[in-house]
Amino acid sequence: MVADHGGVAVPVPIQDVAGNLKLTPPDHAWVQSARRVGTCFGD
């Protein structure tokens, strides 16, 4: 998984975050960039 730590993308083992919920604001720059290249978030 990739996480944002202070504006830097860092790898995080999925087992370290499984079962935890942390939402990213829909207006976050990374979400907007992903949508521009066709990433679907299921909404």
C-alpha positions as CSV (number, residue, x, y, z in Angstrom):
1,M,0.0,0.0,0.0
2,V,1.1,3.6,-0.4
3,A,0.6,6.2,2.3
4,D,1.1,10.0,2.4
5,H,3.5,11.1,5.1
6,G,4.1,14.8,5.0
7,G,3.4,15.1,1.3
8,V,5.7,12.1,0.5
9,A,4.5,8.8,-0.8
10,V,5.8,5.9,1.3
11,P,5.3,2.2,1.1
12,V,3.4,0.5,4.0
13,P,3.0,-3.2,4.3
14,I,-0.7,-4.1,3.9
15,Q,-0.7,-6.2,7.0
16,D,0.2,-3.1,9.0
17,V,-3.0,-1.3,7.9
18,A,-5.5,-4.1,7.4
19,G,-8.6,-3.5,9.5
20,N,-8.0,0.2,9.9
21,L,-10.1,2.9,8.2
22,K,-8.7,6.3,7.3
23,L,-10.5,8.3,4.7
24,T,-8.9,10.6,2.2
25,P,-10.7,13.8,1.3
26,P,-12.2,13.6,-2.2
27,D,-10.6,16.9,-3.1
28,H,-7.1,15.7,-2.2
29,A,-4.6,16.3,-5.1
30,W,-3.7,12.6,-5.4
31,V,-7.4,11.6,-5.7
32,Q,-8.0,14.2,-8.3
33,S,-4.9,13.0,-10.3
34,A,-6.0,9.4,-10.1
35,R,-9.5,10.3,-11.4
36,R,-7.9,12.2,-14.3
37,V,-6.2,9.0,-15.5
38,G,-9.3,6.9,-15.2
39,T,-9.0,5.4,-11.7
40,C,-12.4,4.3,-10.4
41,F,-13.1,4.5,-6.7
42,G,-16.5,2.8,-6.9
43,D,-18.6,5.9,-6.7
